[in-house]
């Protein structure tokens, strides 16, 4: 332990754990971090007793960082060959454990004994492992092998055919993750619009299905399946993310971090089962969560998009056409940028004329006045779950049916409007089966560019504070 900065405190903690959980063993091993760097760390392995009907001994492994106890350990499950990982709120597909206790770690209040106690309590609510048959064990080994590869930026397309067998014959499947109001609204809108042959609702809530998810099962909506098993999503063309953490976060940053922690247990699993899917993010804040989904999935940027300003853009065009009778202006009008108060109206550049005459300048001013009136009307429209659900169905329809239709969606904005950071903003994009096919060029308006750059800066600053 010579490299540990606070050896005496660390040793004292380990002694306390040994007294309470004598089955734990200690050794020095090499830990490889996400960036490829390695460090010799104390490895602390054993089983914890978890009562879930009967008593189970759940194998876990804790890596003690050299700044312990001022930094939380890195925790993993250690499933044997006949155990499968049950991906959930506190465990991701690699078996890494995420708990509020770890997120809120603070010495001297936080201890290894306290961590293990919370681990036991959370696992008693949601058992993290399950028993595999011999054939399932082979598939589980493939899954673990695949997960190891994607953390190195690799993919294994062969595993797709081996894990997706239960859904053969389903050509257009859409999975909606999250059975809250928004998730239910998305399922009903997608089903009503007849976008897919099958819609799967992944209900990640604890306990038995309840509320809207239960009602979907009771009334047997055609072609809709409700499941708690990620494998039900296999081979989806589109995976819609609607989940939002309901934790007791105190600050806006804490709320977003709770969502990030939630996505760490979801994105690797859905990405594994649907390796060619387009991820469509509707969780809040949509720009940040789309960025998080892109990073966690290792998908190309074209196949990770956020719902962004699609709803606002469709509404803007409707207002211009039907209320203000400005159909010509509506064709190229879009709401772009950041969802919420910082969104801004813009136009695509197809009708831009260089060196306008006096008459053209007057027409330009008139056009701006009409656009401003339309935005004022738009401000009075809220975004309820059912309206966002309709917008999601609209986007899914364009993707699954390869419509090549233009939508204002959250896409990687780096390189647009002199934005140099990896942030997602709403821009007019052509959508098809591969996601974003092309980003449509905006009219060069200094005010719009300034607004987009400002949004990009604030979003990037926020992302820098997150623990991914």
PyMOL commands that set and color helices and strands:
alter all, ss='L'
color gray80, all
select helices_A, chain A and resi 7-20+100-103+112-125+134-150+158-163+165-167+181-192+212-218+230-233+252-264+267-273+286-297+301-303+310-323+327-330+349-351+358-379+385-400+446-464
alter helices_A, ss='H'
color red, helices_A
select strands_A, chain A and resi 25-32+38-51+55-64+74-77+83-85+129-131+173-177+198-202+224-227+238-241+278-281+304-306+333-337+343-347+405-412+424-432+435-439
alter strands_A, ss='S'
color yellow, strands_A
deselect
rebuild
show_as cartoon
